[in-house]
């Protein structure tokens, strides 16, 4: 039976918030509403200096089991007056492809705060940018630690490179991990030398809390953790809830 034209138009005009996620995915705000979110790739505050394709809303989406495990980490940390803040979760494949194109486009376009000691043309060869990402499976998350109940950071004129002291970088309310998030630099390796005792302790605290609930760290990025065995990758856009 043919649907009346008005009904067809109504179906196609459904707002993004009414669309369902693929089976097995959930918005983190539904699974763990207390976890802070600062989804950088939905903004220009990232190494490409532009929002990435597929990030139509600043929302964290994960596989349901990964989100549930993250909620358990959050509950564990509360006993130490700490909490989580996520920077990136599920990442559409189109965004991964956009990163690859950016790294190979031969232009100076980008935000050097995130790779102050490297030439943009070397980032792919050095492994800081990849053609495929575990994020696209919904089982990887980029995150940090913040004091429990910490408010969002106040606006600031600070704009130093990601390797500069925390007081000189743009504030983001997190514990001092030795570099900013998405810092494409050897100092971002989880076990990097030259960290202060407090910075090394902050990284170790994050790693212990995540490991206790089944997450594995990627040794080149103190902020990147993966959960379980990866299912297939996806490319649906991140839309408002």
Secondary structure by P-SEA (a helix, b strand, c coil): ccccaaaaaaaaaccccccccccccccccccccccccccccccccccccccccccccccccccaaaaaaaaaaaaaaccccbbbbbccccccaaaaaaaaaaaccccccccccccccccccccccccccccccccccccbbbccccccccccccccccccccccccccccccccccccccccccccccccccccccaaaaaaaaaaaaaaaaacccccccccccccccccccccccccccc
